[in-house]
Amino acid sequence: MRSVTSVFFGGGTPSLASPSTVAAVLEAVAGAARLPPAAEVTLEANPSSTSASHLAGFRAAGVNRISIGVQSLDDAELRMLGREHTAAEARKAVEAARGLFPGRTSIDLLFGLPGQSRDAWAQRLEATLGLCDDHISLYQLTLERGTALAAQVRSGALPAPPQDLLADMYQTARSVLVASGFRHYEVSNFARKGALSTHNLSYWHGDQYIGVGPGAHGRFVPRAEGGHSREARVQTLEPVAWMREVQSQGHGTRSRAVLSPLEQLEELLSLGLRTDEGITHERWGHFCPQLSLQAVFGQPGEARALQQEGWLVLDSGGLRCTWAGLAVLDSLLPDLLLQLRRVLGAARHPLSGGPAEE
Ligand SMILES: *[C@@H]1O[C@H](CO)[C@@H](O)[C@H](O)[C@H]1NC(C)=O
């Protein structure tokens, strides 16, 4: 029987669920595949729904890692973000979680809030270091259309943070966290004492995963259904419709598409380069046995130019970004994808069939 290496309860506010629901889901997983005791089982929690007793219930249910949406440790910023919790509640939630899940409590933080200065951000980071455990996810605020905050920025009531300030804040965070022993192991993620997220690494490595729940995405080879190719699957987005479909047809899968070999490599490139390790030769060879990393990116072309400019490295470890490249990855990818398509298109023997999946 196949083994599951991680389970992630995320999206929305799974901490609002009762521990018995979480236990039932884990039982279903364990009934369908092997779920070893060492598997990483993460639950995303909001500070406003994270009492110590609730957390203890999740632990008893089988959760062994908590990710808390702290976002900020400043009440004015939290109000601006429209969050329900206060900084004091966030602190309490993190302390409770650390007590129950020592070394396995992650926090999410936002930077680049309208009007936030570099100094204010540096202060937030210092405060965070006094509170956090061994994993931090750092996100630049994106102004989502339709939110009050986006409207205020668009109308000019709040200032939009300038690009160079955002870059400076990211750089500051990296320096402060690295100086405190954190490894910057992915564009937005920092871990110390080896507390990397197994689950999210599996996305960046191009492993297989099943997404369950409204709007969830999956990538896997449906062997049980006789499939041999990696598929992209998406479940129905609207919760009520999703539930109805599960009840009537036994699943909420809305769309499924076989990924072509080129599409698989495009995903591997876009996701793998997000990590500090990058794409190893072994992992590349798993998806593309016909052409080595060297054969695709070692030739004169975009990738070589990016290496010469100091954004990219291709060596015995594989293909990866330099730190400077990681900070601007989104602007490097179009060039790399162009070279990938050109070299693959020119390959005498077009890639056929799908890559082998264990
Ligand atoms: C990790 O994966 C979960 C589940 O897909 C997602 O909700 C979460 O945002 C991811 N976290 C990071 C740090 O990428």
The ligand as an SDF file (V2000), in Angstrom:
LIG
                    3D

 14 14  0  0  0  0  0  0  0  0999 V2000
    1.5760   25.1060    2.0070 C   0  0  0  0  0  0  0  0  0  0  0  0
    0.5490   24.3560    1.4020 O   0  0  0  0  0  0  0  0  0  0  0  0
   -0.7440   24.6530    1.8640 C   0  0  0  0  0  0  0  0  0  0  0  0
   -1.7040   23.6490    1.2770 C   0  0  0  0  0  0  0  0  0  0  0  0
   -1.7460   23.7070   -0.1120 O   0  0  0  0  0  0  0  0  0  0  0  0
   -1.0850   26.0970    1.5660 C   0  0  0  0  0  0  0  0  0  0  0  0
   -2.3780   26.4180    2.0530 O   0  0  0  0  0  0  0  0  0  0  0  0
   -0.0590   26.9840    2.2290 C   0  0  0  0  0  0  0  0  0  0  0  0
   -0.2840   28.3320    1.8830 O   0  0  0  0  0  0  0  0  0  0  0  0
    1.3430   26.5900    1.7950 C   0  0  0  0  0  0  0  0  0  0  0  0
    2.3020   27.3350    2.5620 N   0  0  0  0  0  0  0  0  0  0  0  0
    3.3940   27.8390    2.0040 C   0  0  0  0  0  0  0  0  0  0  0  0
    4.2940   28.4690    2.9810 C   0  0  0  0  0  0  0  0  0  0  0  0
    3.6320   27.7960    0.8180 O   0  0  0  0  0  0  0  0  0  0  0  0
  1  2  1  0
  1 10  1  0
  2  3  1  0
  3  4  1  0
  3  6  1  0
  4  5  1  0
  6  7  1  0
  6  8  1  0
  8  9  1  0
  8 10  1  0
 10 11  1  0
 11 12  1  0
 12 13  1  0
 12 14  2  0
M  END
$$$$
